[in-house]
């Protein structure tokens, strides 16, 4: 019978992109919390300059992430749509 690991996740399902952002190496990943703060700031600026319109509900709005590596921004954007 195979041995079990000496630990349990106790129902925790960690966010893989948060785990990647916390890795210690030469690559720099954007933490999901920072991406969300930037998207909140974008939403506030959009409302202020477009008469209170919600850009998340506007089908003509497009998003571009030309430096996509881990996909943090794109994942957070799609979760808001």
mmCIF file of the N, C-alpha and C atoms, coordinates in Angstrom:
data_MODEL
# 
_entry.id   MODEL 
# 
loop_
_atom_site.group_PDB 
_atom_site.id 
_atom_site.type_symbol 
_atom_site.label_atom_id 
_atom_site.label_alt_id 
_atom_site.label_comp_id 
_atom_site.label_asym_id 
_atom_site.label_entity_id 
_atom_site.label_seq_id 
_atom_site.pdbx_PDB_ins_code 
_atom_site.Cartn_x 
_atom_site.Cartn_y 
_atom_site.Cartn_z 
_atom_site.occupancy 
_atom_site.B_iso_or_equiv 
_atom_site.pdbx_formal_charge 
_atom_site.auth_seq_id 
_atom_site.auth_comp_id 
_atom_site.auth_asym_id 
_atom_site.auth_atom_id 
_atom_site.pdbx_PDB_model_num 
ATOM 1   N N  . UNK A 1 1  ? 0.848   -1.173 0.000   1.00 0.00 ? 1  UNK A N  1 
ATOM 2   C CA . UNK A 1 1  ? 0.000   0.000  0.000   1.00 0.00 ? 1  UNK A CA 1 
ATOM 3   C C  . UNK A 1 1  ? 0.902   1.248  0.000   1.00 0.00 ? 1  UNK A C  1 
ATOM 4   N N  . UNK A 1 2  ? 0.636   2.224  -0.890  1.00 0.00 ? 2  UNK A N  1 
ATOM 5   C CA . UNK A 1 2  ? 1.495   3.413  -0.931  1.00 0.00 ? 2  UNK A CA 1 
ATOM 6   C C  . UNK A 1 2  ? 1.355   4.256  0.328   1.00 0.00 ? 2  UNK A C  1 
ATOM 7   N N  . UNK A 1 3  ? 2.445   4.900  0.708   1.00 0.00 ? 3  UNK A N  1 
ATOM 8   C CA . UNK A 1 3  ? 2.424   5.778  1.876   1.00 0.00 ? 3  UNK A CA 1 
ATOM 9   C C  . UNK A 1 3  ? 1.765   7.098  1.522   1.00 0.00 ? 3  UNK A C  1 
ATOM 10  N N  . UNK A 1 4  ? 1.078   7.677  2.485   1.00 0.00 ? 4  UNK A N  1 
ATOM 11  C CA . UNK A 1 4  ? 0.456   8.970  2.270   1.00 0.00 ? 4  UNK A CA 1 
ATOM 12  C C  . UNK A 1 4  ? 1.412   10.076 2.684   1.00 0.00 ? 4  UNK A C  1 
ATOM 13  N N  . UNK A 1 5  ? 1.232   11.227 2.069   1.00 0.00 ? 5  UNK A N  1 
ATOM 14  C CA . UNK A 1 5  ? 2.054   12.382 2.422   1.00 0.00 ? 5  UNK A CA 1 
ATOM 15  C C  . UNK A 1 5  ? 1.784   12.773 3.866   1.00 0.00 ? 5  UNK A C  1 
ATOM 16  N N  . UNK A 1 6  ? 2.790   13.369 4.511   1.00 0.00 ? 6  UNK A N  1 
ATOM 17  C CA . UNK A 1 6  ? 2.687   13.752 5.908   1.00 0.00 ? 6  UNK A CA 1 
ATOM 18  C C  . UNK A 1 6  ? 1.943   15.050 6.144   1.00 0.00 ? 6  UNK A C  1 
ATOM 19  N N  . UNK A 1 7  ? 1.184   15.525 5.158   1.00 0.00 ? 7  UNK A N  1 
ATOM 20  C CA . UNK A 1 7  ? 0.433   16.763 5.336   1.00 0.00 ? 7  UNK A CA 1 
ATOM 21  C C  . UNK A 1 7  ? -0.897  16.635 4.585   1.00 0.00 ? 7  UNK A C  1 
ATOM 22  N N  . UNK A 1 8  ? -1.799  17.529 4.871   1.00 0.00 ? 8  UNK A N  1 
ATOM 23  C CA . UNK A 1 8  ? -3.090  17.562 4.174   1.00 0.00 ? 8  UNK A CA 1 
ATOM 24  C C  . UNK A 1 8  ? -3.400  19.013 3.821   1.00 0.00 ? 8  UNK A C  1 
ATOM 25  N N  . UNK A 1 9  ? -4.076  19.217 2.715   1.00 0.00 ? 9  UNK A N  1 
ATOM 26  C CA . UNK A 1 9  ? -4.428  20.573 2.308   1.00 0.00 ? 9  UNK A CA 1 
ATOM 27  C C  . UNK A 1 9  ? -5.627  21.105 3.088   1.00 0.00 ? 9  UNK A C  1 
ATOM 28  N N  . UNK A 1 10 ? -6.321  20.244 3.798   1.00 0.00 ? 10 UNK A N  1 
ATOM 29  C CA . UNK A 1 10 ? -7.454  20.633 4.652   1.00 0.00 ? 10 UNK A CA 1 
ATOM 30  C C  . UNK A 1 10 ? -8.504  21.439 3.885   1.00 0.00 ? 10 UNK A C  1 
ATOM 31  N N  . UNK A 1 11 ? -8.815  20.989 2.690   1.00 0.00 ? 11 UNK A N  1 
ATOM 32  C CA . UNK A 1 11 ? -9.851  21.649 1.912   1.00 0.00 ? 11 UNK A CA 1 
ATOM 33  C C  . UNK A 1 11 ? -9.404  22.929 1.229   1.00 0.00 ? 11 UNK A C  1 
ATOM 34  N N  . UNK A 1 12 ? -8.148  23.254 1.319   1.00 0.00 ? 12 UNK A N  1 
ATOM 35  C CA . UNK A 1 12 ? -7.637  24.490 0.706   1.00 0.00 ? 12 UNK A CA 1 
ATOM 36  C C  . UNK A 1 12 ? -7.295  24.213 -0.747  1.00 0.00 ? 12 UNK A C  1 
ATOM 37  N N  . UNK A 1 13 ? -7.773  25.061 -1.626  1.00 0.00 ? 13 UNK A N  1 
ATOM 38  C CA . UNK A 1 13 ? -7.485  24.949 -3.042  1.00 0.00 ? 13 UNK A CA 1 
ATOM 39  C C  . UNK A 1 13 ? -6.748  26.225 -3.450  1.00 0.00 ? 13 UNK A C  1 
ATOM 40  N N  . UNK A 1 14 ? -5.420  26.248 -3.367  1.00 0.00 ? 14 UNK A N  1 
ATOM 41  C CA . UNK A 1 14 ? -4.674  27.481 -3.614  1.00 0.00 ? 14 UNK A CA 1 
ATOM 42  C C  . UNK A 1 14 ? -4.784  27.934 -5.067  1.00 0.00 ? 14 UNK A C  1 
ATOM 43  N N  . UNK A 1 15 ? -4.748  29.240 -5.255  1.00 0.00 ? 15 UNK A N  1 
ATOM 44  C CA . UNK A 1 15 ? -4.779  29.841 -6.584  1.00 0.00 ? 15 UNK A CA 1 
ATOM 45  C C  . UNK A 1 15 ? -3.413  29.637 -7.225  1.00 0.00 ? 15 UNK A C  1 
ATOM 46  N N  . UNK A 1 16 ? -3.364  28.949 -8.343  1.00 0.00 ? 16 UNK A N  1 
ATOM 47  C CA . UNK A 1 16 ? -2.088  28.611 -8.973  1.00 0.00 ? 16 UNK A CA 1 
ATOM 48  C C  . UNK A 1 16 ? -1.314  29.863 -9.381  1.00 0.00 ? 16 UNK A C  1 
ATOM 49  N N  . UNK A 1 17 ? -2.009  30.927 -9.793  1.00 0.00 ? 17 UNK A N  1 
ATOM 50  C CA . UNK A 1 17 ? -1.297  32.136 -10.203 1.00 0.00 ? 17 UNK A CA 1 
ATOM 51  C C  . UNK A 1 17 ? -0.711  32.880 -9.003  1.00 0.00 ? 17 UNK A C  1 
ATOM 52  N N  . UNK A 1 18 ? -1.349  32.776 -7.849  1.00 0.00 ? 18 UNK A N  1 
ATOM 53  C CA . UNK A 1 18 ? -0.761  33.349 -6.639  1.00 0.00 ? 18 UNK A CA 1 
ATOM 54  C C  . UNK A 1 18 ? 0.491   32.571 -6.268  1.00 0.00 ? 18 UNK A C  1 
ATOM 55  N N  . UNK A 1 19 ? 0.441   31.259 -6.401  1.00 0.00 ? 19 UNK A N  1 
ATOM 56  C CA . UNK A 1 19 ? 1.610   30.428 -6.096  1.00 0.00 ? 19 UNK A CA 1 
ATOM 57  C C  . UNK A 1 19 ? 2.771   30.773 -7.028  1.00 0.00 ? 19 UNK A C  1 
ATOM 58  N N  . UNK A 1 20 ? 2.484   30.953 -8.299  1.00 0.00 ? 20 UNK A N  1 
ATOM 59  C CA . UNK A 1 20 ? 3.533   31.311 -9.267  1.00 0.00 ? 20 UNK A CA 1 
ATOM 60  C C  . UNK A 1 20 ? 4.144   32.657 -8.913  1.00 0.00 ? 20 UNK A C  1 
ATOM 61  N N  . UNK A 1 21 ? 3.284   33.621 -8.536  1.00 0.00 ? 21 UNK A N  1 
ATOM 62  C CA . UNK A 1 21 ? 3.782   34.960 -8.199  1.00 0.00 ? 21 UNK A CA 1 
ATOM 63  C C  . UNK A 1 21 ? 4.715   34.929 -6.996  1.00 0.00 ? 21 UNK A C  1 
ATOM 64  N N  . UNK A 1 22 ? 4.553   33.936 -6.128  1.00 0.00 ? 22 UNK A N  1 
ATOM 65  C CA . UNK A 1 22 ? 5.369   33.848 -4.922  1.00 0.00 ? 22 UNK A CA 1 
ATOM 66  C C  . UNK A 1 22 ? 6.645   33.033 -5.103  1.00 0.00 ? 22 UNK A C  1 
ATOM 67  N N  . UNK A 1 23 ? 6.866   32.475 -6.277  1.00 0.00 ? 23 UNK A N  1 
ATOM 68  C CA . UNK A 1 23 ? 8.078   31.695 -6.503  1.00 0.00 ? 23 UNK A CA 1 
ATOM 69  C C  . UNK A 1 23 ? 9.316   32.581 -6.433  1.00 0.00 ? 23 UNK A C  1 
ATOM 70  N N  . UNK A 1 24 ? 10.386  32.025 -5.975  1.00 0.00 ? 24 UNK A N  1 
ATOM 71  C CA . UNK A 1 24 ? 11.628  32.779 -5.873  1.00 0.00 ? 24 UNK A CA 1 
ATOM 72  C C  . UNK A 1 24 ? 12.540  32.394 -7.034  1.00 0.00 ? 24 UNK A C  1 
ATOM 73  N N  . UNK A 1 25 ? 12.555  33.226 -8.055  1.00 0.00 ? 25 UNK A N  1 
ATOM 74  C CA . UNK A 1 25 ? 13.458  33.050 -9.191  1.00 0.00 ? 25 UNK A CA 1 
ATOM 75  C C  . UNK A 1 25 ? 13.643  34.408 -9.868  1.00 0.00 ? 25 UNK A C  1 
ATOM 76  N N  . UNK A 1 26 ? 14.237  34.426 -11.038 1.00 0.00 ? 26 UNK A N  1 
ATOM 77  C CA . UNK A 1 26 ? 14.524  35.691 -11.710 1.00 0.00 ? 26 UNK A CA 1 
ATOM 78  C C  . UNK A 1 26 ? 13.318  36.277 -12.440 1.00 0.00 ? 26 UNK A C  1 
ATOM 79  N N  . UNK A 1 27 ? 12.300  35.485 -12.660 1.00 0.00 ? 27 UNK A N  1 
ATOM 80  C CA . UNK A 1 27 ? 11.114  35.988 -13.346 1.00 0.00 ? 27 UNK A CA 1 
ATOM 81  C C  . UNK A 1 27 ? 10.245  36.772 -12.371 1.00 0.00 ? 27 UNK A C  1 
ATOM 82  N N  . UNK A 1 28 ? 9.574   37.783 -12.900 1.00 0.00 ? 28 UNK A N  1 
ATOM 83  C CA . UNK A 1 28 ? 8.689   38.608 -12.080 1.00 0.00 ? 28 UNK A CA 1 
ATOM 84  C C  . UNK A 1 28 ? 7.267   38.406 -12.572 1.00 0.00 ? 28 UNK A C  1 
ATOM 85  N N  . UNK A 1 29 ? 6.409   37.888 -11.706 1.00 0.00 ? 29 UNK A N  1 
ATOM 86  C CA . UNK A 1 29 ? 5.008   37.677 -12.038 1.00 0.00 ? 29 UNK A CA 1 
ATOM 87  C C  . UNK A 1 29 ? 4.165   38.689 -11.278 1.00 0.00 ? 29 UNK A C  1 
ATOM 88  N N  . UNK A 1 30 ? 3.100   39.143 -11.901 1.00 0.00 ? 30 UNK A N  1 
ATOM 89  C CA . UNK A 1 30 ? 2.191   40.075 -11.251 1.00 0.00 ? 30 UNK A CA 1 
ATOM 90  C C  . UNK A 1 30 ? 1.278   39.302 -10.304 1.00 0.00 ? 30 UNK A C  1 
ATOM 91  N N  . UNK A 1 31 ? 1.263   39.662 -9.033  1.00 0.00 ? 31 UNK A N  1 
ATOM 92  C CA . UNK A 1 31 ? 0.342   39.002 -8.108  1.00 0.00 ? 31 UNK A CA 1 
ATOM 93  C C  . UNK A 1 31 ? -1.108  39.328 -8.482  1.00 0.00 ? 31 UNK A C  1 
ATOM 94  N N  . UNK A 1 32 ? -2.009  38.369 -8.406  1.00 0.00 ? 32 UNK A N  1 
ATOM 95  C CA . UNK A 1 32 ? -3.412  38.624 -8.742  1.00 0.00 ? 32 UNK A CA 1 
ATOM 96  C C  . UNK A 1 32 ? -4.028  39.793 -7.965  1.00 0.00 ? 32 UNK A C  1 
ATOM 97  N N  . UNK A 1 33 ? -3.652  39.969 -6.719  1.00 0.00 ? 33 UNK A N  1 
ATOM 98  C CA . UNK A 1 33 ? -4.204  41.078 -5.928  1.00 0.00 ? 33 UNK A CA 1 
ATOM 99  C C  . UNK A 1 33 ? -3.821  42.425 -6.538  1.00 0.00 ? 33 UNK A C  1 
ATOM 100 N N  . UNK A 1 34 ? -2.598  42.533 -7.057  1.00 0.00 ? 34 UNK A N  1 
ATOM 101 C CA . UNK A 1 34 ? -2.163  43.784 -7.693  1.00 0.00 ? 34 UNK A CA 1 
ATOM 102 C C  . UNK A 1 34 ? -2.915  44.003 -9.000  1.00 0.00 ? 34 UNK A C  1 
ATOM 103 N N  . UNK A 1 35 ? -3.088  42.952 -9.783  1.00 0.00 ? 35 UNK A N  1 
ATOM 104 C CA . UNK A 1 35 ? -3.843  43.065 -11.038 1.00 0.00 ? 35 UNK A CA 1 
ATOM 105 C C  . UNK A 1 35 ? -5.265  43.535 -10.754 1.00 0.00 ? 35 UNK A C  1 
ATOM 106 N N  . UNK A 1 36 ? -5.877  43.002 -9.707  1.00 0.00 ? 36 UNK A N  1 
ATOM 107 C CA . UNK A 1 36 ? -7.237  43.418 -9.350  1.00 0.00 ? 36 UNK A CA 1 
ATOM 108 C C  . UNK A 1 36 ? -7.297  44.874 -8.918  1.00 0.00 ? 36 UNK A C  1 
ATOM 109 N N  . UNK A 1 37 ? -6.288  45.339 -8.179  1.00 0.00 ? 37 UNK A N  1 
ATOM 110 C CA . UNK A 1 37 ? -6.258  46.764 -7.798  1.00 0.00 ? 37 UNK A CA 1 
ATOM 111 C C  . UNK A 1 37 ? -6.147  47.641 -9.040  1.00 0.00 ? 37 UNK A C  1 
ATOM 112 N N  . UNK A 1 38 ? -5.341  47.232 -10.013 1.00 0.00 ? 38 UNK A N  1 
ATOM 113 C CA . UNK A 1 38 ? -5.210  48.012 -11.246 1.00 0.00 ? 38 UNK A CA 1 
ATOM 114 C C  . UNK A 1 38 ? -6.531  48.025 -12.021 1.00 0.00 ? 38 UNK A C  1 
ATOM 115 N N  . UNK A 1 39 ? -7.213  46.893 -12.071 1.00 0.00 ? 39 UNK A N  1 
ATOM 116 C CA . UNK A 1 39 ? -8.495  46.837 -12.772 1.00 0.00 ? 39 UNK A CA 1 
ATOM 117 C C  . UNK A 1 39 ? -9.560  47.666 -12.051 1.00 0.00 ? 39 UNK A C  1 
ATOM 118 N N  . UNK A 1 40 ? -9.515  47.713 -10.720 1.00 0.00 ? 40 UNK A N  1 
ATOM 119 C CA . UNK A 1 40 ? -10.424 48.577 -9.960  1.00 0.00 ? 40 UNK A CA 1 
ATOM 120 C C  . UNK A 1 40 ? -10.162 50.044 -10.288 1.00 0.00 ? 40 UNK A C  1 
ATOM 121 N N  . UNK A 1 41 ? -8.890  50.414 -10.384 1.00 0.00 ? 41 UNK A N  1 
ATOM 122 C CA . UNK A 1 41 ? -8.514  51.787 -10.721 1.00 0.00 ? 41 UNK A CA 1 
ATOM 123 C C  . UNK A 1 41 ? -8.988  52.141 -12.131 1.00 0.00 ? 41 UNK A C  1 
ATOM 124 N N  . UNK A 1 42 ? -8.830  51.204 -13.059 1.00 0.00 ? 42 UNK A N  1 
ATOM 125 C CA . UNK A 1 42 ? -9.310  51.406 -14.424 1.00 0.00 ? 42 UNK A CA 1 
ATOM 126 C C  . UNK A 1 42 ? -10.815 51.644 -14.435 1.00 0.00 ? 42 UNK A C  1 
ATOM 127 N N  . UNK A 1 43 ? -11.555 50.844 -13.682 1.00 0.00 ? 43 UNK A N  1 
ATOM 128 C CA . UNK A 1 43 ? -13.016 50.985 -13.621 1.00 0.00 ? 43 UNK A CA 1 
ATOM 129 C C  . UNK A 1 43 ? -13.406 52.351 -13.070 1.00 0.00 ? 43 UNK A C  1 
ATOM 130 N N  . UNK A 1 44 ? -12.724 52.809 -12.024 1.00 0.00 ? 44 UNK A N  1 
ATOM 131 C CA . UNK A 1 44 ? -13.018 54.119 -11.437 1.00 0.00 ? 44 UNK A CA 1 
ATOM 132 C C  . UNK A 1 44 ? -12.735 55.232 -12.434 1.00 0.00 ? 44 UNK A C  1 
ATOM 133 N N  . UNK A 1 45 ? -11.630 55.151 -13.158 1.00 0.00 ? 45 UNK A N  1 
ATOM 134 C CA . UNK A 1 45 ? -11.278 56.174 -14.152 1.00 0.00 ? 45 UNK A CA 1 
ATOM 135 C C  . UNK A 1 45 ? -12.278 56.175 -15.306 1.00 0.00 ? 45 UNK A C  1 
ATOM 136 N N  . UNK A 1 46 ? -12.715 54.977 -15.716 1.00 0.00 ? 46 UNK A N  1 
ATOM 137 C CA . UNK A 1 46 ? -13.684 54.874 -16.806 1.00 0.00 ? 46 UNK A CA 1 
ATOM 138 C C  . UNK A 1 46 ? -15.011 55.531 -16.409 1.00 0.00 ? 46 UNK A C  1 
ATOM 139 N N  . UNK A 1 47 ? -15.477 55.247 -15.213 1.00 0.00 ? 47 UNK A N  1 
ATOM 140 C CA . UNK A 1 47 ? -16.726 55.831 -14.725 1.00 0.00 ? 47 UNK A CA 1 
ATOM 141 C C  . UNK A 1 47 ? -16.621 57.345 -14.684 1.00 0.00 ? 47 UNK A C  1 
ATOM 142 N N  . UNK A 1 48 ? -15.496 57.850 -14.209 1.00 0.00 ? 48 UNK A N  1 
ATOM 143 C CA . UNK A 1 48 ? -15.308 59.297 -14.085 1.00 0.00 ? 48 UNK A CA 1 
ATOM 144 C C  . UNK A 1 48 ? -15.269 59.996 -15.439 1.00 0.00 ? 48 UNK A C  1 
ATOM 145 N N  . UNK A 1 49 ? -14.714 59.337 -16.450 1.00 0.00 ? 49 UNK A N  1 
ATOM 146 C CA . UNK A 1 49 ? -14.568 60.005 -17.751 1.00 0.00 ? 49 UNK A CA 1 
ATOM 147 C C  . UNK A 1 49 ? -15.648 59.628 -18.769 1.00 0.00 ? 49 UNK A C  1 
ATOM 148 N N  . UNK A 1 50 ? -16.559 58.720 -18.412 1.00 0.00 ? 50 UNK A N  1 
ATOM 149 C CA . UNK A 1 50 ? -17.605 58.310 -19.343 1.00 0.00 ? 50 UNK A CA 1 
ATOM 150 C C  . UNK A 1 50 ? -19.000 58.424 -18.721 1.00 0.00 ? 50 UNK A C  1 
ATOM 151 N N  . UNK A 1 51 ? -19.178 59.419 -17.908 1.00 0.00 ? 51 UNK A N  1 
ATOM 152 C CA . UNK A 1 51 ? -20.500 59.713 -17.355 1.00 0.00 ? 51 UNK A CA 1 
ATOM 153 C C  . UNK A 1 51 ? -21.124 58.603 -16.548 1.00 0.00 ? 51 UNK A C  1 
ATOM 154 N N  . UNK A 1 52 ? -20.321 57.858 -15.814 1.00 0.00 ? 52 UNK A N  1 
ATOM 155 C CA . UNK A 1 52 ? -20.836 56.808 -14.948 1.00 0.00 ? 52 UNK A CA 1 
ATOM 156 C C  . UNK A 1 52 ? -21.062 55.476 -15.643 1.00 0.00 ? 52 UNK A C  1 
ATOM 157 N N  . UNK A 1 53 ? -20.665 55.364 -16.913 1.00 0.00 ? 53 UNK A N  1 
ATOM 158 C CA . UNK A 1 53 ? -20.862 54.117 -17.662 1.00 0.00 ? 53 UNK A CA 1 
ATOM 159 C C  . UNK A 1 53 ? -19.983 52.998 -17.104 1.00 0.00 ? 53 UNK A C  1 
ATOM 160 N N  . UNK A 1 54 ? -20.504 51.782 -17.186 1.00 0.00 ? 54 UNK A N  1 
ATOM 161 C CA . UNK A 1 54 ? -19.778 50.607 -16.714 1.00 0.00 ? 54 UNK A CA 1 
ATOM 162 C C  . UNK A 1 54 ? -19.056 49.963 -17.889 1.00 0.00 ? 54 UNK A C  1 
ATOM 163 N N  . UNK A 1 55 ? -17.731 50.009 -17.894 1.00 0.00 ? 55 UNK A N  1 
ATOM 164 C CA . UNK A 1 55 ? -16.998 49.444 -19.040 1.00 0.00 ? 55 UNK A CA 1 
ATOM 165 C C  . UNK A 1 55 ? -17.059 47.931 -19.075 1.00 0.00 ? 55 UNK A C  1 
ATOM 166 N N  . UNK A 1 56 ? -17.356 47.273 -17.952 1.00 0.00 ? 56 UNK A N  1 
ATOM 167 C CA . UNK A 1 56 ? -17.469 45.811 -17.942 1.00 0.00 ? 56 UNK A CA 1 
ATOM 168 C C  . UNK A 1 56 ? -18.720 45.359 -18.682 1.00 0.00 ? 56 UNK A C  1 
ATOM 169 N N  . UNK A 1 57 ? -19.720 46.221 -18.790 1.00 0.00 ? 57 UNK A N  1 
ATOM 170 C CA . UNK A 1 57 ? -20.967 45.876 -19.472 1.00 0.00 ? 57 UNK A CA 1 
ATOM 171 C C  . UNK A 1 57 ? -21.000 46.367 -20.916 1.00 0.00 ? 57 UNK A C  1 
ATOM 172 N N  . UNK A 1 58 ? -19.984 47.083 -21.343 1.00 0.00 ? 58 UNK A N  1 
ATOM 173 C CA . UNK A 1 58 ? -19.942 47.648 -22.699 1.00 0.00 ? 58 UNK A CA 1 
ATOM 174 C C  . UNK A 1 58 ? -19.299 46.650 -23.662 1.00 0.00 ? 58 UNK A C  1 
ATOM 175 N N  . UNK A 1 59 ? -20.058 46.093 -24.611 1.00 0.00 ? 59 UNK A N  1 
ATOM 176 C CA . UNK A 1 59 ? -19.511 45.083 -25.524 1.00 0.00 ? 59 UNK A CA 1 
ATOM 177 C C  . UNK A 1 59 ? -18.504 45.630 -26.527 1.00 0.00 ? 59 UNK A C  1 
ATOM 178 N N  . UNK A 1 60 ? -18.386 46.967 -26.623 1.00 0.00 ? 60 UNK A N  1 
ATOM 179 C CA . UNK A 1 60 ? -17.419 47.544 -27.570 1.00 0.00 ? 60 UNK A CA 1 
ATOM 180 C C  . UNK A 1 60 ? -16.035 47.718 -26.953 1.00 0.00 ? 60 UNK A C  1 
ATOM 181 N N  . UNK A 1 61 ? -15.928 47.576 -25.642 1.00 0.00 ? 61 UNK A N  1 
ATOM 182 C CA . UNK A 1 61 ? -14.639 47.720 -24.965 1.00 0.00 ? 61 UNK A CA 1 
ATOM 183 C C  . UNK A 1 61 ? -13.786 46.487 -25.227 1.00 0.00 ? 61 UNK A C  1 
ATOM 184 N N  . UNK A 1 62 ? -12.507 46.713 -25.558 1.00 0.00 ? 62 UNK A N  1 
ATOM 185 C CA . UNK A 1 62 ? -11.570 45.614 -25.820 1.00 0.00 ? 62 UNK A CA 1 
ATOM 186 C C  . UNK A 1 62 ? -10.406 45.723 -24.857 1.00 0.00 ? 62 UNK A C  1 
ATOM 187 N N  . UNK A 1 63 ? -9.838  44.582 -24.497 1.00 0.00 ? 63 UNK A N  1 
ATOM 188 C CA . UNK A 1 63 ? -8.697  44.523 -23.595 1.00 0.00 ? 63 UNK A CA 1 
ATOM 189 C C  . UNK A 1 63 ? -7.525  43.878 -24.312 1.00 0.00 ? 63 UNK A C  1 
ATOM 190 N N  . UNK A 1 64 ? -6.341  44.410 -24.092 1.00 0.00 ? 64 UNK A N  1 
ATOM 191 C CA . UNK A 1 64 ? -5.123  43.878 -24.699 1.00 0.00 ? 64 UNK A CA 1 
ATOM 192 C C  . UNK A 1 64 ? -4.052  43.784 -23.626 1.00 0.00 ? 64 UNK A C  1 
ATOM 193 N N  . UNK A 1 65 ? -3.431  42.640 -23.535 1.00 0.00 ? 65 UNK A N  1 
ATOM 194 C CA . UNK A 1 65 ? -2.296  42.432 -22.631 1.00 0.00 ? 65 UNK A CA 1 
ATOM 195 C C  . UNK A 1 65 ? -1.131  41.945 -23.491 1.00 0.00 ? 65 UNK A C  1 
ATOM 196 N N  . UNK A 1 66 ? -0.364  42.869 -24.070 1.00 0.00 ? 66 UNK A N  1 
ATOM 197 C CA . UNK A 1 66 ? 0.692   42.461 -25.009 1.00 0.00 ? 66 UNK A CA 1 
ATOM 198 C C  . UNK A 1 66 ? 1.879   41.748 -24.366 1.00 0.00 ? 66 UNK A C  1 
ATOM 199 N N  . UNK A 1 67 ? 1.967   41.768 -23.063 1.00 0.00 ? 67 UNK A N  1 
ATOM 200 C CA . UNK A 1 67 ? 3.091   41.129 -22.372 1.00 0.00 ? 67 UNK A CA 1 
ATOM 201 C C  . UNK A 1 67 ? 2.627   39.945 -21.533 1.00 0.00 ? 67 UNK A C  1 
ATOM 202 N N  . UNK A 1 68 ? 1.612   39.255 -22.014 1.00 0.00 ? 68 UNK A N  1 
ATOM 203 C CA . UNK A 1 68 ? 1.063   38.119 -21.275 1.00 0.00 ? 68 UNK A CA 1 
ATOM 204 C C  . UNK A 1 68 ? 2.126   37.058 -21.058 1.00 0.00 ? 68 UNK A C  1 
ATOM 205 N N  . UNK A 1 69 ? 2.317   36.710 -19.798 1.00 0.00 ? 69 UNK A N  1 
ATOM 206 C CA . UNK A 1 69 ? 3.199   35.585 -19.449 1.00 0.00 ? 69 UNK A CA 1 
ATOM 207 C C  . UNK A 1 69 ? 2.354   34.546 -18.722 1.00 0.00 ? 69 UNK A C  1 
ATOM 208 N N  . UNK A 1 70 ? 1.973   34.859 -17.509 1.00 0.00 ? 70 UNK A N  1 
ATOM 209 C CA . UNK A 1 70 ? 1.194   33.902 -16.725 1.00 0.00 ? 70 UNK A CA 1 
ATOM 210 C C  . UNK A 1 70 ? -0.308  34.076 -16.942 1.00 0.00 ? 70 UNK A C  1 
ATOM 211 N N  . UNK A 1 71 ? -0.733  35.158 -17.574 1.00 0.00 ? 71 UNK A N  1 
ATOM 212 C CA . UNK A 1 71 ? -2.151  35.369 -17.852 1.00 0.00 ? 71 UNK A CA 1 
ATOM 213 C C  . UNK A 1 71 ? -2.947  35.931 -16.697 1.00 0.00 ? 71 UNK A C  1 
ATOM 214 N N  . UNK A 1 72 ? -2.271  36.520 -15.710 1.00 0.00 ? 72 UNK A N  1 
ATOM 215 C CA . UNK A 1 72 ? -2.971  37.036 -14.527 1.00 0.00 ? 72 UNK A CA 1 
ATOM 216 C C  . UNK A 1 72 ? -4.003  38.092 -14.914 1.00 0.00 ? 72 UNK A C  1 
ATOM 217 N N  . UNK A 1 73 ? -3.597  39.101 -15.692 1.00 0.00 ? 73 UNK A N  1 
ATOM 218 C CA . UNK A 1 73 ? -4.528  40.170 -16.053 1.00 0.00 ? 73 UNK A CA 1 
ATOM 219 C C  . UNK A 1 73 ? -5.696  39.628 -16.871 1.00 0.00 ? 73 UNK A C  1 
ATOM 220 N N  . UNK A 1 74 ? -5.416  38.784 -17.855 1.00 0.00 ? 74 UNK A N  1 
ATOM 221 C CA . UNK A 1 74 ? -6.482  38.258 -18.699 1.00 0.00 ? 74 UNK A CA 1 
ATOM 222 C C  . UNK A 1 74 ? -7.458  37.400 -17.897 1.00 0.00 ? 74 UNK A C  1 
ATOM 223 N N  . UNK A 1 75 ? -6.953  36.625 -16.946 1.00 0.00 ? 75 UNK A N  1 
ATOM 224 C CA . UNK A 1 75 ? -7.847  35.808 -16.118 1.00 0.00 ? 75 UNK A CA 1 
ATOM 225 C C  . UNK A 1 75 ? -8.735  36.694 -15.254 1.00 0.00 ? 75 UNK A C  1 
ATOM 226 N N  . UNK A 1 76 ? -8.147  37.736 -14.651 1.00 0.00 ? 76 UNK A N  1 
ATOM 227 C CA . UNK A 1 76 ? -8.933  38.621 -13.791 1.00 0.00 ? 76 UNK A CA 1 
ATOM 228 C C  . UNK A 1 76 ? -9.944  39.420 -14.605 1.00 0.00 ? 76 UNK A C  1 
ATOM 229 N N  . UNK A 1 77 ? -9.578  39.800 -15.835 1.00 0.00 ? 77 UNK A N  1 
ATOM 230 C CA . UNK A 1 77 ? -10.515 40.511 -16.708 1.00 0.00 ? 77 UNK A CA 1 
ATOM 231 C C  . UNK A 1 77 ? -11.691 39.606 -17.056 1.00 0.00 ? 77 UNK A C  1 
ATOM 232 N N  . UNK A 1 78 ? -11.407 38.375 -17.461 1.00 0.00 ? 78 UNK A N  1 
ATOM 233 C CA . UNK A 1 78 ? -12.502 37.480 -17.847 1.00 0.00 ? 78 UNK A CA 1 
ATOM 234 C C  . UNK A 1 78 ? -13.400 37.130 -16.664 1.00 0.00 ? 78 UNK A C  1 
ATOM 235 N N  . UNK A 1 79 ? -12.848 37.126 -15.464 1.00 0.00 ? 79 UNK A N  1 
ATOM 236 C CA . UNK A 1 79 ? -13.688 36.831 -14.301 1.00 0.00 ? 79 UNK A CA 1 
ATOM 237 C C  . UNK A 1 79 ? -14.653 37.980 -14.001 1.00 0.00 ? 79 UNK A C  1 
ATOM 238 N N  . UNK A 1 80 ? -14.347 39.175 -14.505 1.00 0.00 ? 80 UNK A N  1 
ATOM 239 C CA . UNK A 1 80 ? -15.213 40.333 -14.272 1.00 0.00 ? 80 UNK A CA 1 
ATOM 240 C C  . UNK A 1 80 ? -16.250 40.524 -15.377 1.00 0.00 ? 80 UNK A C  1 
ATOM 241 N N  . UNK A 1 81 ? -16.044 39.885 -16.501 1.00 0.00 ? 81 UNK A N  1 
ATOM 242 C CA . UNK A 1 81 ? -16.980 40.062 -17.623 1.00 0.00 ? 81 UNK A CA 1 
ATOM 243 C C  . UNK A 1 81 ? -18.253 39.275 -17.425 1.00 0.00 ? 81 UNK A C  1 
# 
